[in-house]
Amino acid sequence: MSETKFTPGPWHWVDVGSRICIENKSGDDIASVLNYAEPEIEIADAHLIAAAPELYEALIDMFNGWQYIRQSHGDLYGVGWDRAEDKARAALAKARGEQ
């Protein structure tokens, strides 16, 4: 899998009144979240976006660990790993702009 360059984490969110900004550790804006009708959704979206770098790294680690287990022990049927692998591949490809 190819590596994608993106703004390094950690990211955090800041409520600036008219919108919620997602910022990097230097305080630079990465994204804004706007949903004036439902502020709780706006904050939930901001939490999810701010967690993106950590989620990305965790998914890579989990995927690599899963591949190691599969190579070492063969397929483990009945635990849903094939379905999880498909979802992990798709999510990583989406994050890398490969879709």
C-alpha positions, 0 to 999 in steps of 0.5 A: 500500500502506498503512503499518503502525505497529509497534515501530521497529527495530532489534530484538535477542534476549536469552536470559533463561534461561527464554525468549528475549526479542525487544527493541527498541532501548530494551530493551522486550520485543516478543515471547518465543520458547519451545521448550524441546525444541529450543533451536537452533530457539528461537534460530533463531526469535529471529534471524528475528523480530529481523530482521523490521523490516529484512526489512520495509524491504528488501522494500519497497525491493525491491518499489519498485525492481521496480515502477520497472524494470517501469514503465521497461522493461516486463515482463521475462519468464522471470526469475520476477518475477511470482512474486516480486511475488505473494510480496512483496505477500502478505508485505507484506500479512501484515506489515500485518495485511491478510490 
